[in-house]
Amino acid sequence: MELTDVRRLTGASLSLDRPGAAAEAVLNDDQKDQVIAIWRTHMRKTLDAVGWSVEEISVRQYDGGATLLMSAPIDALYAATDLMEAAWASTEAEVQGLQFDEFENKISELRTIIADERNPNLLELEIAALEKNITLLSDDEIVSLGLGENGQCWDTDKTPSPDQVNWEVLGDIPVALVTGTNGKSTTVRLSAAICAVADKTVGMSSSDWVRAGKDIIASGDYSGPGGARLALRDQRVDMAVIETARGGLLRRGLPIPSVTASLITNVASDHLGEYGIQTVPDLADVKFTISKAVKSGGTLILNADDPLLVERGQSFDGQVFWYGFSINDSNLDQWAPDGAPVAYIKNGDMVLRRGGEDISILPVIDFVPGLGGVAKYNISNGLGAIALTSTLGIEPAAITQGLKEFESTPEENPGRGNFMQINGVNVLLDFAHNPHGISALAEAVNDFPAKRRVFLLGQAGDRSDDDIKSMTKAVRDANPDLIIVKELENYLRGRELGDVPAIIKAELKQLNYPEDQTVFTDNELEATKHALDWAQAGDLLVLLVYDQRKEVLELLQSLQAKAP
């Protein structure tokens, strides 16, 4: 038995509705029930001893272990991790038949740690903010009340008391959370572009940057709580759309306690095995965590084409806004009871239906990321953006203009459906990185006219052999004329050089893909150059690029600029 990954939870999470602490316990199945029962006893004893009797305990079991959780005051989350470790130490002692003689000394130490971390003003602000229905966000450096243009920030060590705050100038702004296995980044950017057409200054956090309007505040993967706080605290912002990744939800919990809308694009196999999430239904439960943030009167937006979301959506206690290809005139009563809103395809148009009336937003053929109607995954993202922005109060005319003008360029949506032509060769640059995403992309590619097709193929080392094989099969099923396998040296993540390409090679052989149609390269830039050298006018290059996206884009754009 071992305790690993002890961490703070700064928001509600999969198995706990409050901030606190969590840890992963590695446990043999034959000892699991006994150890957890003992841990519960010692955790409760420890909480009572430090004066935290009101705090909750929760456990989520899985094969080979369990996630242990406890709630805690928001001004003592680091101390909470110390409590978790202390309770585990006494648990280990009892399981091993040893006497834990350090309890009183440990409790004295923990009380000191709690006292050192305490911030009484923060706890008072938490209560006052809840009473006034104003969002409070806190971290190591900053405490904020209200959001965006209606918010105010203080250094944490200068946290005011409630009577020092001018509450009349504080308030929230409309906020939406977006998560899902695939499509969340594109949906966020489509939604932000639509809101911008409506003269909104949108705070947006994503896996590439944080922006306030058109200004990039920070670059990098900011799809966790840190990126959300950056966007939500910018006082230029009057509306926000926040990408919310699985990792952040599991490691820290919800980035914000209450939002106008939460949207889930889909759920598919990706990163299974981390934090005890071992199945796709487990992952669906993680994604569904963002439903906890939907405020009273808010809206949960779900993809009607995803069975796991449909199943969970039935039990949501609030308004659900469905979108997708599964919705049509014959089943509107199912998806839009009592005039509930939906977004769907009707007579070739992307349509918003609300109050029992259809509003045509845009012909599918005019939606550039839809690639003439063949990229159904992006059309689905477009429907999601229609649902989200209309929920945020954006009028249909602005939604139409935003969708019509959005082009999935490297500047606006880097590495996601970026389409360009170079000397008659069609090039599609995409970040698809799991079987579900690649299968959706392959479906579009198969419907796209081309003389020959080539795929770049590789994967990070932290994916399971089965995931790598499934992704390989998804590419093989697209029946490309050439597959260029690329090494990802910066993404080995525990494997050795050549391990992932070897799995791909063996799987392609198992799938009877011709060996003379496979090329192996050392990196993505080399693979791209090989594809360009191989290509002829009328060919389609599908460049699945993760590591060297910047270098590949610079190469493609320089060649495009030189083209006659």
HUCOR-V209198 format. One record per pair of residues at least 24 apart in sequence whose C-alpha atoms are under 8 Angstrom apart, sorted by the first residue. I is the first residue (numbers start at 0). J is the second residue. D is the distance in whole Angstrom. If there is no record, write none. Layout:
# HUCOR-V209198
i=I j=J d=D
i=I j=J d=D
This chain:
# HUCOR-V209198
i=0 j=24 d=7
i=0 j=25 d=5
i=0 j=26 d=5
i=0 j=27 d=7
i=1 j=25 d=5
i=1 j=26 d=7
i=2 j=84 d=8
i=2 j=87 d=7
i=5 j=80 d=6
i=5 j=83 d=8
i=5 j=84 d=8
i=6 j=80 d=6
i=6 j=250 d=7
i=6 j=251 d=8
i=7 j=76 d=6
i=7 j=77 d=7
i=7 j=79 d=7
i=7 j=80 d=7
i=7 j=250 d=8
i=7 j=251 d=6
i=8 j=76 d=8
i=8 j=250 d=7
i=8 j=251 d=4
i=8 j=252 d=6
i=9 j=73 d=8
i=9 j=76 d=8
i=9 j=251 d=5
i=9 j=252 d=6
i=9 j=253 d=7
i=9 j=254 d=8
i=10 j=251 d=6
i=10 j=252 d=5
i=10 j=253 d=5
i=10 j=254 d=6
i=10 j=255 d=7
i=10 j=256 d=7
i=11 j=252 d=5
i=11 j=253 d=5
i=11 j=256 d=7
i=11 j=291 d=8
i=12 j=248 d=6
i=12 j=249 d=7
i=12 j=251 d=7
i=12 j=252 d=4
i=12 j=253 d=6
i=12 j=288 d=6
i=13 j=248 d=8
i=13 j=249 d=7
i=13 j=252 d=8
i=13 j=284 d=7
i=13 j=285 d=6
i=13 j=288 d=6
i=14 j=57 d=7
i=14 j=58 d=7
i=14 j=59 d=7
i=14 j=68 d=8
i=15 j=57 d=7
i=15 j=68 d=7
i=15 j=69 d=8
i=15 j=70 d=7
i=17 j=70 d=6
i=17 j=71 d=8
i=18 j=70 d=6
i=18 j=71 d=6
i=18 j=72 d=7
i=18 j=73 d=7
i=18 j=76 d=8
i=18 j=252 d=8
i=19 j=68 d=7
i=19 j=69 d=6
i=19 j=70 d=4
i=19 j=71 d=4
i=19 j=72 d=7
i=19 j=73 d=7
i=19 j=76 d=6
i=19 j=79 d=7
i=20 j=68 d=6
i=20 j=69 d=5
i=20 j=70 d=6
i=20 j=71 d=7
i=20 j=76 d=7
i=20 j=79 d=6
i=20 j=80 d=6
i=20 j=83 d=7
i=21 j=66 d=7
i=21 j=67 d=5
i=21 j=68 d=4
i=21 j=69 d=7
i=21 j=80 d=7
i=21 j=83 d=8
i=22 j=66 d=6
i=22 j=67 d=5
i=22 j=68 d=7
i=22 j=83 d=8
i=23 j=64 d=7
i=23 j=65 d=6
i=23 j=66 d=5
i=23 j=67 d=6
i=23 j=274 d=7
i=23 j=275 d=8
i=24 j=64 d=5
i=24 j=65 d=5
i=24 j=66 d=6
i=24 j=67 d=7
i=25 j=63 d=6
i=25 j=64 d=4
i=25 j=65 d=7
i=26 j=63 d=5
i=26 j=64 d=4
i=26 j=65 d=7
i=27 j=63 d=6
i=27 j=64 d=7
i=28 j=62 d=7
i=28 j=63 d=6
i=28 j=64 d=7
i=31 j=64 d=7
i=34 j=90 d=7
i=34 j=94 d=7
i=37 j=90 d=6
i=37 j=93 d=8
i=37 j=94 d=8
i=38 j=86 d=7
i=38 j=87 d=6
i=38 j=90 d=5
i=41 j=86 d=5
i=41 j=87 d=8
i=41 j=89 d=7
i=41 j=90 d=6
i=42 j=82 d=8
i=42 j=83 d=7
i=42 j=86 d=5
i=42 j=87 d=8
i=45 j=82 d=7
i=45 j=85 d=8
i=45 j=86 d=6
i=45 j=106 d=7
i=46 j=82 d=8
i=48 j=106 d=7
i=49 j=106 d=7
i=49 j=109 d=7
i=49 j=110 d=6
i=60 j=275 d=8
i=61 j=275 d=6
i=61 j=276 d=8
i=61 j=277 d=8
i=62 j=275 d=8
i=64 j=275 d=7
i=65 j=275 d=7
i=66 j=274 d=7
i=66 j=275 d=7
i=72 j=122 d=8
i=73 j=121 d=8
i=73 j=122 d=7
i=74 j=116 d=7
i=74 j=117 d=5
i=74 j=118 d=6
i=74 j=119 d=8
i=74 j=121 d=7
i=74 j=122 d=7
i=75 j=113 d=6
i=75 j=116 d=6
i=75 j=117 d=6
i=77 j=116 d=8
i=78 j=109 d=7
i=78 j=112 d=6
i=78 j=113 d=6
i=78 j=116 d=7
i=81 j=109 d=7
i=82 j=109 d=7
i=118 j=158 d=8
i=120 j=158 d=6
i=120 j=159 d=6
i=120 j=160 d=5
i=120 j=161 d=7
i=121 j=158 d=6
i=121 j=159 d=8
i=121 j=160 d=7
i=123 j=160 d=7
i=123 j=161 d=7
i=124 j=160 d=7
i=124 j=161 d=6
i=127 j=161 d=7
i=133 j=169 d=7
i=133 j=170 d=6
i=133 j=171 d=6
i=134 j=170 d=8
i=134 j=171 d=7
i=134 j=255 d=8
i=134 j=256 d=8
i=134 j=257 d=7
i=136 j=228 d=7
i=136 j=255 d=7
i=143 j=232 d=7
i=144 j=169 d=7
i=144 j=170 d=8
i=145 j=169 d=5
i=145 j=170 d=5
i=145 j=171 d=5
i=146 j=170 d=6
i=146 j=171 d=5
i=146 j=172 d=6
i=146 j=231 d=6
i=146 j=232 d=6
i=146 j=233 d=8
i=146 j=234 d=8
i=147 j=171 d=7
i=147 j=172 d=7
i=147 j=202 d=8
i=147 j=230 d=8
i=147 j=231 d=5
i=147 j=232 d=5
i=147 j=233 d=5
i=147 j=234 d=4
i=147 j=235 d=6
i=147 j=236 d=5
i=147 j=237 d=6
i=147 j=238 d=8
i=148 j=172 d=8
i=148 j=233 d=7
i=148 j=234 d=4
i=148 j=235 d=6
i=148 j=236 d=6
i=148 j=237 d=6
i=149 j=234 d=7
i=150 j=232 d=7
i=150 j=234 d=7
i=151 j=232 d=8
i=151 j=234 d=8
i=152 j=232 d=7
i=172 j=237 d=6
i=172 j=238 d=6
i=172 j=239 d=8
i=173 j=237 d=7
i=173 j=238 d=5
i=173 j=239 d=6
i=173 j=258 d=7
i=173 j=259 d=6
i=173 j=391 d=6
i=174 j=238 d=6
i=174 j=239 d=5
i=174 j=240 d=6
i=174 j=241 d=8
i=174 j=258 d=5
i=174 j=259 d=5
i=174 j=260 d=7
i=174 j=391 d=8
i=175 j=239 d=6
i=175 j=240 d=5
i=175 j=241 d=6
i=175 j=258 d=6
i=175 j=259 d=6
i=175 j=260 d=5
i=175 j=261 d=5
i=175 j=262 d=7
i=175 j=387 d=8
i=175 j=391 d=8
i=176 j=240 d=6
i=176 j=241 d=5
i=176 j=242 d=6
i=176 j=243 d=6
i=176 j=258 d=7
i=176 j=260 d=7
i=176 j=261 d=5
i=176 j=262 d=6
i=176 j=289 d=7
i=177 j=240 d=7
i=177 j=241 d=6
i=177 j=242 d=5
i=177 j=243 d=6
i=177 j=261 d=6
i=177 j=262 d=5
i=177 j=263 d=6
i=177 j=264 d=8
i=178 j=242 d=6
i=178 j=243 d=5
i=178 j=244 d=6
i=178 j=245 d=8
i=178 j=262 d=6
i=178 j=263 d=5
i=178 j=264 d=6
i=178 j=286 d=6
i=178 j=289 d=8
i=179 j=244 d=8
i=179 j=245 d=8
i=179 j=263 d=5
i=179 j=264 d=5
i=179 j=265 d=5
i=179 j=266 d=6
i=179 j=286 d=6
i=180 j=264 d=7
i=180 j=265 d=6
i=180 j=266 d=5
i=180 j=267 d=6
i=180 j=268 d=8
i=180 j=269 d=7
i=181 j=264 d=7
i=181 j=265 d=7
i=181 j=266 d=8
i=181 j=431 d=8
i=181 j=435 d=8
i=181 j=436 d=6
i=182 j=264 d=6
i=182 j=376 d=8
i=182 j=377 d=7
i=182 j=380 d=6
i=183 j=242 d=7
i=183 j=263 d=8
i=183 j=264 d=6
i=183 j=380 d=8
i=184 j=242 d=7
i=184 j=412 d=8
i=185 j=377 d=8
i=185 j=380 d=7
i=185 j=412 d=7
i=185 j=415 d=7
i=186 j=380 d=5
i=186 j=381 d=7
i=186 j=383 d=7
i=186 j=384 d=6
i=187 j=240 d=6
i=187 j=241 d=7
i=187 j=242 d=6
i=187 j=384 d=7
i=188 j=411 d=7
i=188 j=412 d=7
i=189 j=381 d=7
i=189 j=384 d=6
i=189 j=401 d=8
i=189 j=402 d=7
i=189 j=405 d=7
i=190 j=240 d=7
i=190 j=384 d=5
i=190 j=385 d=8
i=190 j=387 d=7
i=190 j=388 d=6
i=191 j=239 d=8
i=191 j=240 d=7
i=192 j=401 d=6
i=192 j=402 d=8
i=192 j=405 d=7
i=193 j=388 d=7
i=193 j=397 d=6
i=193 j=398 d=5
i=193 j=400 d=7
i=193 j=401 d=4
i=193 j=402 d=7
i=194 j=388 d=7
i=194 j=393 d=7
i=194 j=397 d=8
i=194 j=398 d=8
i=194 j=401 d=8
i=195 j=401 d=8
i=196 j=397 d=6
i=196 j=398 d=8
i=196 j=400 d=7
i=196 j=401 d=6
i=197 j=393 d=7
i=197 j=394 d=8
i=197 j=397 d=6
i=199 j=236 d=8
i=199 j=237 d=6
i=199 j=238 d=7
i=200 j=235 d=7
i=200 j=236 d=5
i=200 j=237 d=6
i=200 j=238 d=6
i=201 j=236 d=6
i=201 j=237 d=6
i=201 j=238 d=5
i=201 j=239 d=5
i=201 j=240 d=7
i=202 j=230 d=5
i=202 j=231 d=6
i=202 j=233 d=7
i=202 j=236 d=5
i=202 j=237 d=8
i=202 j=238 d=6
i=202 j=239 d=4
i=202 j=240 d=6
i=202 j=241 d=8
i=203 j=227 d=8
i=203 j=230 d=6
i=203 j=239 d=6
i=203 j=240 d=5
i=203 j=241 d=6
i=203 j=242 d=8
i=204 j=229 d=8
i=204 j=230 d=6
i=204 j=240 d=7
i=204 j=241 d=5
i=204 j=242 d=6
i=205 j=241 d=7
i=205 j=242 d=5
i=205 j=243 d=8
i=206 j=242 d=7
i=211 j=235 d=7
i=211 j=236 d=6
i=212 j=236 d=7
i=222 j=247 d=7
i=223 j=247 d=5
i=223 j=248 d=8
i=223 j=254 d=7
i=224 j=251 d=7
i=224 j=253 d=7
i=224 j=254 d=4
i=224 j=255 d=8
i=225 j=254 d=8
i=227 j=254 d=6
i=227 j=255 d=8
i=228 j=254 d=7
i=245 j=285 d=7
i=245 j=286 d=7
i=248 j=285 d=7
i=248 j=286 d=8
i=248 j=288 d=8
i=249 j=274 d=7
i=249 j=285 d=7
i=253 j=288 d=8
i=253 j=289 d=7
i=253 j=292 d=7
i=255 j=292 d=7
i=256 j=292 d=5
i=257 j=292 d=5
i=257 j=293 d=6
i=257 j=294 d=5
i=258 j=292 d=6
i=258 j=293 d=5
i=258 j=294 d=6
i=258 j=297 d=7
i=259 j=293 d=6
i=259 j=294 d=6
i=259 j=297 d=5
i=259 j=298 d=7
i=259 j=390 d=8
i=259 j=391 d=7
i=260 j=293 d=6
i=260 j=294 d=8
i=260 j=297 d=6
i=260 j=298 d=5
i=260 j=299 d=6
i=260 j=300 d=7
i=260 j=387 d=7
i=260 j=390 d=7
i=260 j=391 d=8
i=261 j=289 d=6
i=261 j=290 d=6
i=261 j=292 d=7
i=261 j=293 d=6
i=261 j=298 d=7
i=261 j=299 d=5
i=261 j=300 d=6
i=262 j=299 d=6
i=262 j=300 d=4
i=262 j=301 d=6
i=262 j=383 d=8
i=262 j=387 d=7
i=263 j=287 d=8
i=263 j=300 d=6
i=263 j=301 d=5
i=263 j=302 d=7
i=263 j=308 d=8
i=264 j=301 d=7
i=264 j=302 d=6
i=264 j=380 d=7
i=264 j=383 d=7
i=265 j=302 d=6
i=265 j=305 d=6
i=265 j=308 d=7
i=266 j=305 d=7
i=266 j=307 d=7
i=266 j=308 d=8
i=267 j=435 d=6
i=268 j=433 d=7
i=268 j=434 d=7
i=268 j=435 d=7
i=268 j=466 d=8
i=269 j=433 d=6
i=269 j=466 d=8
i=270 j=462 d=7
i=280 j=307 d=7
i=283 j=307 d=7
i=283 j=308 d=7
i=287 j=311 d=8
i=298 j=390 d=7
i=300 j=383 d=8
i=300 j=386 d=7
i=300 j=387 d=7
i=301 j=383 d=8
i=302 j=383 d=7
i=320 j=386 d=7
i=321 j=386 d=8
i=322 j=379 d=8
i=322 j=382 d=6
i=322 j=383 d=6
i=322 j=386 d=7
i=323 j=379 d=6
i=323 j=382 d=7
i=323 j=383 d=8
i=324 j=379 d=8
i=341 j=386 d=7
i=342 j=382 d=6
i=342 j=383 d=8
i=342 j=385 d=7
i=342 j=386 d=6
i=343 j=382 d=7
i=349 j=382 d=7
i=351 j=385 d=7
i=351 j=386 d=7
i=358 j=395 d=8
i=360 j=395 d=7
i=360 j=396 d=8
i=360 j=398 d=7
i=360 j=399 d=5
i=361 j=399 d=6
i=361 j=402 d=8
i=361 j=403 d=7
i=365 j=403 d=6
i=366 j=402 d=6
i=366 j=403 d=6
i=366 j=405 d=8
i=367 j=403 d=7
i=367 j=405 d=7
i=367 j=406 d=6
i=367 j=407 d=8
i=368 j=405 d=8
i=368 j=406 d=6
i=368 j=407 d=6
i=368 j=416 d=7
i=373 j=442 d=8
i=373 j=443 d=5
i=373 j=444 d=8
i=373 j=446 d=6
i=373 j=447 d=7
i=374 j=439 d=8
i=374 j=440 d=7
i=374 j=442 d=8
i=374 j=443 d=5
i=374 j=444 d=8
i=375 j=439 d=8
i=375 j=443 d=7
i=376 j=439 d=6
i=376 j=440 d=8
i=409 j=552 d=8
i=414 j=544 d=7
i=414 j=548 d=7
i=420 j=559 d=7
i=421 j=555 d=8
i=421 j=558 d=7
i=421 j=559 d=5
i=421 j=562 d=7
i=422 j=536 d=7
i=422 j=559 d=8
i=422 j=562 d=6
i=422 j=563 d=7
i=423 j=535 d=7
i=423 j=536 d=4
i=423 j=537 d=6
i=423 j=538 d=8
i=424 j=534 d=7
i=424 j=535 d=6
i=424 j=536 d=5
i=424 j=537 d=5
i=424 j=538 d=5
i=424 j=539 d=6
i=424 j=540 d=8
i=425 j=536 d=8
i=425 j=537 d=7
i=425 j=538 d=6
i=425 j=539 d=5
i=425 j=540 d=6
i=426 j=539 d=6
i=426 j=540 d=5
i=426 j=541 d=6
i=426 j=542 d=7
i=427 j=539 d=7
i=427 j=540 d=6
i=427 j=541 d=5
i=427 j=542 d=6
i=428 j=541 d=6
i=428 j=542 d=5
i=428 j=543 d=6
i=428 j=544 d=7
i=429 j=541 d=7
i=429 j=542 d=6
i=429 j=543 d=5
i=429 j=544 d=6
i=430 j=543 d=6
i=430 j=544 d=6
i=430 j=545 d=6
i=431 j=543 d=6
i=432 j=458 d=7
i=432 j=470 d=8
i=432 j=543 d=8
i=433 j=466 d=7
i=433 j=470 d=6
i=434 j=466 d=7
i=434 j=469 d=6
i=434 j=470 d=4
i=434 j=471 d=8
i=434 j=473 d=6
i=437 j=470 d=7
i=437 j=473 d=6
i=437 j=474 d=7
i=438 j=473 d=5
i=438 j=474 d=7
i=441 j=473 d=7
i=441 j=474 d=7
i=441 j=476 d=8
i=441 j=477 d=5
i=442 j=477 d=7
i=444 j=477 d=8
i=445 j=477 d=6
i=449 j=537 d=6
i=449 j=538 d=5
i=449 j=539 d=6
i=450 j=537 d=5
i=450 j=538 d=5
i=450 j=539 d=8
i=451 j=479 d=7
i=451 j=480 d=6
i=451 j=537 d=7
i=451 j=538 d=5
i=451 j=539 d=6
i=452 j=479 d=5
i=452 j=480 d=5
i=452 j=481 d=7
i=452 j=538 d=6
i=452 j=539 d=5
i=452 j=540 d=6
i=452 j=541 d=7
i=453 j=479 d=5
i=453 j=480 d=6
i=453 j=481 d=5
i=453 j=482 d=6
i=453 j=483 d=7
i=453 j=530 d=7
i=453 j=539 d=7
i=453 j=540 d=5
i=453 j=541 d=6
i=454 j=479 d=7
i=454 j=481 d=7
i=454 j=482 d=5
i=454 j=483 d=6
i=454 j=540 d=6
i=454 j=541 d=5
i=454 j=542 d=6
i=454 j=543 d=7
i=455 j=482 d=6
i=455 j=483 d=5
i=455 j=484 d=6
i=455 j=485 d=7
i=455 j=526 d=7
i=455 j=527 d=8
i=455 j=541 d=6
i=455 j=542 d=5
i=455 j=543 d=5
i=455 j=544 d=8
i=456 j=482 d=7
i=456 j=483 d=6
i=456 j=484 d=5
i=456 j=485 d=6
i=456 j=543 d=6
i=457 j=484 d=6
i=457 j=485 d=5
i=457 j=486 d=6
i=457 j=487 d=7
i=457 j=499 d=7
i=457 j=500 d=7
i=457 j=503 d=8
i=457 j=543 d=8
i=458 j=486 d=8
i=458 j=487 d=7
i=458 j=490 d=8
i=458 j=499 d=7
i=459 j=487 d=7
i=459 j=490 d=5
i=459 j=491 d=6
i=459 j=492 d=7
i=459 j=499 d=8
i=460 j=490 d=6
i=460 j=491 d=5
i=460 j=492 d=5
i=460 j=493 d=6
i=460 j=494 d=6
i=460 j=499 d=7
i=461 j=490 d=8
i=461 j=491 d=7
i=461 j=492 d=5
i=461 j=493 d=7
i=461 j=494 d=8
i=464 j=502 d=7
i=467 j=499 d=8
i=467 j=502 d=7
i=467 j=503 d=7
i=468 j=502 d=7
i=468 j=503 d=7
i=468 j=506 d=6
i=471 j=503 d=6
i=471 j=506 d=7
i=471 j=507 d=7
i=472 j=506 d=8
i=472 j=507 d=8
i=472 j=510 d=7
i=475 j=507 d=7
i=475 j=510 d=8
i=475 j=512 d=7
i=480 j=516 d=7
i=481 j=516 d=5
i=481 j=517 d=6
i=481 j=518 d=8
i=482 j=516 d=6
i=482 j=517 d=5
i=482 j=518 d=6
i=483 j=517 d=6
i=483 j=518 d=5
i=483 j=519 d=6
i=483 j=520 d=7
i=483 j=526 d=6
i=483 j=530 d=8
i=484 j=517 d=7
i=484 j=518 d=6
i=484 j=519 d=5
i=484 j=520 d=6
i=484 j=526 d=7
i=485 j=519 d=6
i=485 j=520 d=5
i=485 j=521 d=6
i=485 j=522 d=5
i=485 j=523 d=6
i=485 j=526 d=6
i=486 j=519 d=8
i=486 j=520 d=6
i=486 j=521 d=5
i=486 j=522 d=5
i=486 j=523 d=7
i=487 j=521 d=8
i=487 j=522 d=6
i=487 j=523 d=7
i=487 j=546 d=7
i=488 j=522 d=7
i=489 j=546 d=7
i=490 j=546 d=8
i=523 j=547 d=6
i=523 j=551 d=8
i=524 j=550 d=7
i=524 j=551 d=6
i=527 j=551 d=7
